[in-house]
């Protein structure tokens, strides 16, 4: 079973080597971009039903509509 996968991998490597230098460079750059996108940080999930606005612990905003809030 592993022999077929190894033969396929060798064939792909040979096909890559047969490509012109510009095509090889383009494929390497595309792979690098793909890997960078995979490792890029995903945005934090949006808070549903939160207080909105900036984080009160960071910006000293301890009131909402005149009422003191407590966490």
N, C-alpha and C positions, 0 to 999 in steps of 0.2 A: 504494500500500500504506500509506503514512504518513497519507494523508487519512482513512482509516477510523479509525485509532487516534486522530487528532486530534479527529474528530467524537465519538468515544466519550468522550474526556476532557472535552470541552465539555459533553456531556450529563450526565456525572457531576457536574461543577461546578454546573450549573444545578439538578440534583436536590438537591445539598447546600444551595444557597441557598434552595430552596423549603421546607426543613425548619424546624420551629420553633427558636427560639434555644436552648432547653434541649437539644434533640436534637443541634444543631450542637456545643454545648459538650461533651456527652457523647462524641461522636465524636472531638473534638479531644483530650479527656483520655485516651480509650482508645488513640489513636495515640501520645500521649506516653508512656503506660505501656509500649506495645509496643516503642517505640524504646529506652526505658530498660532493658528486659529484654534487648534485643539487645546493648547496650553493656556490660551488667553483666559483671563478671569471672566466668569459669567456674572452678569449683574445680580445683585441681591434681589430676592423675591420681594414684590411690593407688599407693603403692610395694608391689610384690609381692616377698616374700622379704627385706624390709628388716629392720633390727635392732629396730624398734619403739621406742616411747618418744620422748622429746624429742631434739632435735638436739644431739649431744655437743659440737659446735663452739660452740654458743651457751650451753650450760648446764654445761660442764666435766665431763661424765660420760664418762670415758674407759675405763670398765670394764664388762664384761658378765659376770656370774656369776664374778667373781673373776679373769677373764682380761683383760689389757690388749688393747685393740683398736687397730688401725692402719688408716688408710684408704689 
